[in-house]
Amino acid sequence: DLKQLLEIYRMDEEKLAKIKGSLFVENSDITKISLNKASRKELSQHKHISWNIANSIVSMRDTHGDFEKIDDLLKSVLIDQKKLEALRPYLIIE
């Protein structure tokens, strides 16, 4: 997602808009993390997943069973819609 470029120091919406037409994002190279199989450690190694969020994900899975859809993460008090959208490209349900 091109919006991730906004995480770069001094990058803003205006600069991104200027270069956007010259960029291409290849999503097939993204390594997906299985919500139903990954350990706390595996989850927390992702840059968008803190140890607390990883712990919440695994605890929810242990308590309620496997996730049926990625949107189920919104049941965690640590994950809001914005965080979910940042994580979505990296997660799969298996």
Long-range contacts (C-beta under 8 A, 24 or more apart in sequence): 1-25, 1-89, 27-89, 30-89, 30-90, 31-90, 32-90, 32-91, 32-92, 33-90, 33-91, 33-92, 34-91, 34-92, 34-93, 34-94, 35-61, 35-66, 35-67, 35-70, 35-73, 35-91, 35-92, 35-93, 35-94, 36-61, 36-66, 36-67, 36-93, 36-94, 37-94, 46-87, 46-90, 48-83, 48-86, 48-87, 48-90, 49-87, 52-78, 53-78, 53-79, 53-83, 66-93, 67-93, 68-93, 69-93
